[in-house]
Amino acid sequence: MTHTPLSPQRRRALQLLGVTAFSWALASRYAHAQSPAVPGPEQLRIGYQKSAVNLVILKQQGVLEKRFPGTRVSWLEFPAGPQLLEALSVGSLEFGLTGDSPPVFAQAAGKDLLYVGAEPPKPDSSALLVLKDSPLRTLADLQGRRIAVQKGSSAHYLLVRAVERAGLQWADIQPVYLTPADARAAFERKSVDAWAIWDPFYAATELAIQPRVLATGRDLASSNNSFYLAARPFVQSHPQVLRVLFDELSRADRLAQEARKDAIKLVADFSGLDAGVVSLFIQRRPSSPVGLLSNATVADQQRVADAFFKLGLIPKPVNVSDIVWRPAAAQLAAASARS
């Protein structure tokens, strides 16, 4: 039996059909069409950063607009957590994601917000960097050095842990508080000696200029938890919306884990970052489903808060559990009020 050779046009058509079939299979696997629409608020403004993989996937797929058809969903990007929580605290957002340190600074400043959810730790996603030709070789070499860091960010706590591990005092270093973009510029022109930073800025710098890593969050026992926070009035009025958000965020995480190439494309298309950068930082990111804060996570976060207060970096001690959303307790209180 003979086979007629395929023309280039026919071969290309079959390849396109295969891609289309795969795309439909993927869409079916992570489908949201069967997820019921639910009543939502009039508006839902979500704060996110380039590193917020689960949120970025939801944004790119338009999932929340389908789940909350009567809601005006808005997405606002921020360079770091402190700026995001400031917007949340003044009523410009309902919901957002940050690292561990920003909520501590916000709570110490009296901002009215709630921890509503958490992702597992990402200890490999932040690092203390020096240039390849830097004379700094150990953490002890940080003494007297200028170190760039976004104040109140997760990298701020990474630097706190680095100073502790080196056996130094906070006064022994010179923190230079800069946004990630300004910090990279200062780092490359050698205006600072080191830089404490997180992904994707870490990954982008790593691929572009190949700095040396003095320490990562894993080296410093800095768990680098990620937290979802929300405005208190929003939580009280729309707890059912949070449940949907967590379900969809965890579904997005499954796509990031099981369909990695597609997740990389979604994040790269949104962020404008090179696919290699996105691939590197997603590779460092563990499976990150979203759930309520466990007692262990609250204890981790309390250690972060205590460390900042001990160093005088926040004006007063804070009790993290005071602003942790506990829906079961809230439901019980509501039922008691009705009876």
Phi, psi and omega in degrees: 000131181257154179241129177286127179301144179281138174287158177304323181293318180294319179298318180295321180297318179293322177298318179295321177298321179295317177298317180297318179298317178297318181297319178295321178296317178297316180298322179293319183296322181250033186292148175243357185298328181277348178286127186290147171290145181231156177296134180233179177287170177298322177219151177224106181257121187246126176264136183210165175238169181300333182279353184279076189304311183299316180293319180297319178298316178299317180298313183293329181272349181067029186294313187292329177297330177281320182288330180239072188297337180265007185253138174273104183268127179237144181240125181236124182268143180230151180286338182197169184297318181303317179294323179296314182288332174296317178296320179296319185289336180261010174088016180267353178220160170253336193203144178190171183237134175220176171278196189284324188283320184306318179295330178295313179296321180294316179295319179296332178273005177081019180288139183266094179213169182229139165288122181244340181200169181212152168253157179299161181300153178229068188293341181268001188265006176219154186203159172256115188252148168227160178290159183303323183264014181292143175284349181288125181239333181230167178296329178297335179290353178289344183304127179078002186266156177269124185234122180281139178197145172283119181299135177077008180267173176299328178293336177297316178290325175304317180292322176303314181294323180296317179296317178299313182298328180284351184077022180259169171261156179302326180291348181281348179244169177241090178293137177242109188276111183221150171293161182305318182295315179292325180295319180297318179299316179295322180296314183290329179269007176066030173282343173232161184266338181205169184214124174263121190208164182236170176287149006273358180297322177300309182297318181298318180291321180301316181283329185281316188233000176051061176289171172266147179260116176284322180194150173249175176301325178296317179299328188258010182054037175258108190293333176059055175292155174243138186233140169265130180236155182214158176289137184304314179300324178295316180298316182293326184271335188223054179299330181293332178292322179296321179297318177295317179303315182293320177299314183289323177296320178291326176294319177298322179296324177298321176297317180298328181274321190261340178231063190303317182298321180291321178296318179300317180296317179300313182290319180294318179298322179288311193276337187080002178284150175300143181300328178295321177295313180298317179300317182295314185283332174289327177299325180280350187268122179285172172307131190227062172293159185253135177213177175293161180288128175279167176299323179293321179293319176299318179296319176302314183291328177295325177295323176298312181298317181295323180295317179294321179292318180303325181273359181074020182273346169235151191283344182205158176290152178232149174254104186305318185297342179297334184240027175266126179288127177235090188300325180297317179293323180294319179295321179296317179295322179294320179295321178295323180293328180283336184275000000 
